[in-house]
Amino acid sequence: MKGFGLLLSGVLILAACQPPEAVTEFTGNAATYDLQSGSTYPVTGTITFKERRDGGVTAEVQLAGTDGNATHPVHLHLGDISTPDADIALLLNPVAAKTGKSLTTFSMLADESAITYARLTELSACVKIHLGDVGADRDIILAGGNIGMSFTKAKPSGRTGISVCKSE
């Protein structure tokens, strides 16, 4: 019986030393959208939007087909990806070509209106990743895709045309 008491004491001590479950900053709600190649560059990927417990959104871009030391601008545009001169709703952090990744946390759009995960998934919008910020590189779309309601209303088959962005 004495051995059982020592064993039980040891188990309780070990259990007390275990770290508590990790508390995540995310709610578990997430939406992932495919990004198709938008030019002769063979770049594809995904963008995932995750709902944060604080009410914000984290956007994670993961591209395949990029390399080098360049950075590629990421724009969230209003409207379908084929909409010409679509307004920019938000500039996300650029993709690092070396890793193909970008991570942005936000709770407001460029016009300073609040944005939540729920509102984002209902927004008619698209994401475009550009070759560069200025000049001719700005008009080259490496990859893009519809999100939210634009994704829901997209044609079920075939490739969607990608229009050039509004230059400002």
Summary of the structure (lengths in Angstrom):
residues: 168
radius of gyration: 21.6
end to end distance: 80.2
largest distance: 81.4
contacts: 493
relative contact order: 0.20
helix: 18%
strand: 40%
